[in-house]
């Protein structure tokens, strides 16, 4: 599920302050780190998924429904790793985030791929879908 959709479901509203949305994505839902959440919000604004109105960010639900999220691949990878290892989804996200210190500021899909490989998970089905 797209991170914005998850944030809307969590809050029960399509309207957020920037810091509130970053907090929900990084702390409440633990989908991404704070820096990633800030970058994600900026990208969502650029792509028209979020509209700035009167100091608030409003999710454009129509645009969100029409977009095939780049997050889908990441979410699929996290689910695959969690299932393969018998871990909770949040533990996989935490492990992926911790790899950032070893590999630097790589795309989170690449980090998820590397994390799975590092843990002995067969990630071959994702190789072709990664945008490198």
C-alpha positions as CSV (number, residue, x, y, z in Angstrom):
1,X,0.0,0.0,0.0
2,X,1.3,3.5,-0.9
3,X,2.8,5.3,2.1
4,X,0.4,8.3,1.7
5,X,-2.6,6.0,1.7
6,X,-1.3,4.3,4.9
7,X,-0.8,7.8,6.5
8,X,-4.4,8.8,5.5
9,X,-5.7,5.5,7.0
10,X,-3.7,6.1,10.2
11,X,-4.8,9.7,10.7
12,X,-8.3,9.4,9.2
13,X,-7.8,12.6,7.2
14,X,-6.2,13.7,4.0
15,X,-4.8,16.9,5.5
16,X,-1.4,17.1,7.3
17,X,1.2,19.5,8.4
18,X,4.6,18.7,6.9
19,X,6.1,17.7,10.2
20,X,3.0,15.7,11.1
21,X,3.2,13.7,7.9
22,X,7.0,13.1,8.3
23,X,6.3,12.0,11.9
24,X,3.6,9.6,10.9
25,X,5.7,8.0,8.1
26,X,8.8,7.7,10.2
27,X,7.7,7.2,13.8
28,X,4.1,6.0,13.9
29,X,4.1,3.7,10.8
30,X,7.9,3.2,10.8
31,X,7.8,3.1,7.0
32,X,11.0,5.1,6.5
33,X,13.6,7.2,8.3
34,X,13.1,10.9,8.9
35,X,15.3,12.1,6.1
36,X,13.6,9.7,3.7
37,X,10.2,10.9,4.8
38,X,11.2,14.5,4.1
39,X,12.5,13.6,0.7
40,X,9.3,11.5,0.0
41,X,7.1,14.4,1.0
42,X,9.0,16.7,-1.4
43,X,8.8,14.2,-4.2
44,X,5.0,13.7,-3.6
45,X,4.5,17.4,-3.9
46,X,6.5,17.5,-7.1
47,X,4.4,14.6,-8.5
48,X,1.2,16.2,-7.5
49,X,0.2,13.7,-4.9
50,X,0.3,16.3,-2.2
51,X,-1.0,19.8,-2.7
52,X,0.1,22.7,-0.4
53,X,-2.9,24.7,0.8
54,X,-2.9,27.3,3.6
55,X,0.2,25.8,5.3
56,X,-1.2,22.3,5.1
57,X,-0.4,19.3,2.8
58,X,-3.5,17.8,1.3
59,X,-3.4,14.3,-0.4
60,X,-4.9,14.4,-3.9
61,X,-6.7,11.1,-3.7
62,X,-7.4,11.0,-7.4
63,X,-3.8,11.4,-8.3
64,X,-2.8,8.8,-5.7
65,X,-5.2,6.3,-7.1
66,X,-3.9,6.8,-10.6
67,X,-0.3,6.3,-9.7
68,X,1.5,3.0,-9.6
69,X,3.7,3.6,-6.7
70,X,7.4,3.1,-6.8
71,X,6.9,2.1,-3.2
72,X,5.0,-1.0,-4.3
73,X,8.3,-2.7,-5.2
74,X,9.8,-1.8,-1.8
75,X,6.8,-3.0,0.1
76,X,6.8,-6.2,-1.9
77,X,10.5,-6.7,-1.1
78,X,9.9,-6.0,2.6
79,X,7.0,-8.5,2.7
80,X,9.1,-11.2,0.9
81,X,12.0,-10.7,3.3
82,X,9.8,-10.8,6.4
83,X,8.0,-13.9,5.3
84,X,11.2,-15.6,4.3
85,X,12.9,-14.9,7.6
86,X,9.8,-15.2,9.8
87,X,10.3,-11.6,11.0
88,X,7.9,-8.7,11.6
89,X,7.7,-6.1,8.9
90,X,9.0,-3.4,11.2
91,X,12.1,-5.4,12.1
92,X,12.9,-5.8,8.4
93,X,12.5,-2.0,7.9
94,X,14.8,-1.4,10.9
95,X,17.4,-3.7,9.4
96,X,17.2,-2.0,6.0
97,X,17.5,1.4,7.7
98,X,20.6,0.2,9.6
99,X,22.3,-0.8,6.4
100,X,22.3,2.9,5.3
101,X,25.3,3.4,7.7
102,X,27.2,0.6,5.9
103,X,26.3,1.5,2.3
104,X,25.5,5.2,2.4
105,X,22.6,7.0,0.9
106,X,21.4,4.3,-1.6
107,X,17.9,4.1,-2.8
108,X,15.8,2.2,-0.3
109,X,14.8,-0.5,-2.8
110,X,18.5,-1.2,-3.4
111,X,19.1,-1.3,0.3
112,X,16.1,-3.8,0.7
113,X,17.6,-5.9,-2.0
114,X,21.0,-5.9,-0.3
115,X,19.5,-6.6,3.1
116,X,17.6,-9.6,1.8
117,X,20.7,-10.9,0.0
118,X,22.8,-10.3,3.2
119,X,20.3,-12.4,5.2
120,X,20.4,-15.3,2.7
121,X,16.9,-14.5,1.2
122,X,16.5,-15.4,-2.5
123,X,15.9,-11.9,-4.0
124,X,16.4,-12.9,-7.7
125,X,12.8,-12.2,-8.6
126,X,13.4,-8.5,-7.8
127,X,16.7,-8.0,-9.7
128,X,15.1,-7.1,-13.1
129,X,12.7,-4.7,-11.5
130,X,15.3,-2.6,-9.7
131,X,16.0,0.7,-11.4
132,X,19.8,1.1,-11.1
